[in-house]
Amino acid sequence: MRATIRTGMRPSEWATSEIRIVRDQDAPHGRQIWLFVCNAKVSNGRANGPIRAIDLTEIEDRFIEPIWRTIEVARFNTEMEGLGVWLARMRRVLNQLDKIGLVQNRYTPYSARHQAIANWKSVYTPVEVAALAGHAVPKTATTHYGKMKDAWPSVRLGTLLVRASPVDVARIEARVALGREAQKMRDTRASMDLIANMEI
């Protein structure tokens, strides 16, 4: 949950993710850290390409550790028992925490993703949120995920914020611009059809 609240990853994406570190004296903490995620939902056209990159550079090392560990645990468990069994076990653990009263709300493996996206909405543009979440267009996060009003206070967000890859952001911006142009063409065509019918 701690790793997902930072990265916003879907449970199924952990086993196919990878962290890369590049030493860089000019970067915060003397290194760049990138998380590469194989996007789920890519086969039905809802993802922003097959892979997204999440910039973890500004996060302290102690907060990177849960992300490393989650990738390793997800890979191991997915190989040993399969993704479905691993996710079912996670759901059982979270349900048990709810039953014995250790948490105030009922959580699922997806809950932290919703919270991460709500947090991002309070800081980033809709296009940047879509890039971080791996969505093809901004509307998906706007319609189906946590609301900005549910975001954590800005003081708490300081240790959680990751950044979207400029390449992922540019890809979504190009898709949005193309959609606007296509809509203009449809509107123009509809207006021309209306005028043509009026002349008849």
N, C-alpha and C positions, 0 to 999 in steps of 0.2 A: 504494500500500500504506500509506503514512504517513497519507493522508487517511482511508482506510477503517478503520484501526486506531483512529481517534478516533471516527468516526461510525457504524461498523458497517453501512454501507450495502451493499446488494446491487449488483453491477456494473451491472445493468440500470437502477438507480434514479438514477445520476449525471446522465444527460442531461436528466432532467426535474426536477431539483432547483434550488433558488434560495436565496440568502443575503440576509437583510435586516438592516440595521444601524439601530439607533435610538440617537441620542445621549442619554445619561442620566448626569448627574454623580454620582448615587448608586450607579451600577453599577460593578463592577470595570472598570478601564481606561477609565472614562468612557463606556461604550456597552453596549447590549445587542446581541447577535448571535444571530439565529435562523436555523436551516437548515430549510427546508420541503422535505419529501420526498414525492413521489408514490409511495405504497406499491405495491410489486409484490404479486402474489398476492391482490389485492383482488377479482378476479372469482370466485375459488373460495371466498371467505369466510374465508380464513386471515389477512387483514390487519385491523388496527384502524382501519377506515375508509379513505377514499381518500387522506388526507394525514396525515403525522405531523410534529410540530415538535420539533426538537432544539435545546436551549439551549446555545450555544457561548460565552456571555457570559464565563465565567471563564477561557477559554483565551486565552493571549497572542496578539497579532497575528501573530507569526512562525509560529505553528502553524495559524493560519487560512489562510495563504497556500496551502499545499498543497491545502486543500479547495476554495478558489476555482479554483485551476489545474485540478484534476481535473474540476470541473463544466464548465469551458470546453473542455477537451480532449475530454471525453465528448460534449458537444453537437456540437462540430465534426466529430469522427470519425463519430458516429452519422448526422449529416446527409450527410456525404460518402460514406461507404461502408456504412452500416448497422450496427446493433448487433452482429449475429452476426459480421461480419468483424472489427470492432474487438475483440470478446472473444476471437476465435480468435487474433488477433495478440498480445494480452496473454498468452494461454496459451503461445504459442510462445516469447515472450521469457522467461517464468518457467521454462519447461522448459530453455531454453538456459542460464540461470543455474545450474540444477541440474546440467546435463551438464558444464559447465566448472568446477564445484566452488566457485562463489562463494557458495553458500548451503549450510547444513548439512542442511536439510530440503527436500522438494519442495513448492512452493507453487502454488496456483491463484488465480484472481481472487477466489474465495470465502474463501480462508484467513484473510485479515485480518478478515473479518466474524466468523468463528468465534472468533478471538482476542479481538476487541472484546467479544463477548458473554461469553466466559469472564472477562474482566477486570471487566465490569459485575457479574457474579454475585458477585464477592468484595466488592462495595461496596453494591449496591442490593438492594431487595426483588425477588422474582420478578415482581411487577406492574410495577415500574419498568423492569426489564429488558425485559419484553414491550413496554412503551410505546416504549422506545428502539429496539427491533428492528423495530417495526411489526407485531408479532404480535397476533392477536385475543385469545389467552389465554396465561397464563404457561406452560402445559404444553409448548408448542412449543419454547421455548428450553431448558427443563429436559430434554426428551427428546432433541432432535436437534442440539444445539449444544455448543460447548466446555464442559468441566467447570471448576468453580471451582478445582480443584487445579492447573489449567494457567494460572491467572491470573498476571500479572506481579506482582512485589513492589510493595507499597504505595508505596514511595519512587518507583518508576518511573511509577506511575499518576498522580502529581500533575499532570503536564502533559497528561494524556490525557483526563481525565474531563469528560464532557458531562453535561447533565441532561435528564431527560424533561420534556415539557410537562405541567403539572398537569391540563390538559383531557384529554390522551391517557390519563393514569393513571386519572382518574375514569371514563372510558369503559370501561376494562378492569375496574375494580373493580365497576362496575354490572353488567357482563356476568357476572363471576364470581359475584356475589350472586344474580343471576337463575338461574344454573345450579344453585346450591345449593338455592334454593327449588324449582326444578323437580325436583331429585333427592329432596327431602323429600316432595314430592307423589307421586312415583313409589313411594317406599318406603311411604308411608301407604296408597296404593292397593293395593300388593302385600300388605301386612299385612291389609287388609280382605278381600281376595280369599281369603287363606289362612284367615281366621276363618270366612268364609262357607262355604268348602268343608268345613271341619271340622264345621260344624253340620249339613251334609247327611249 
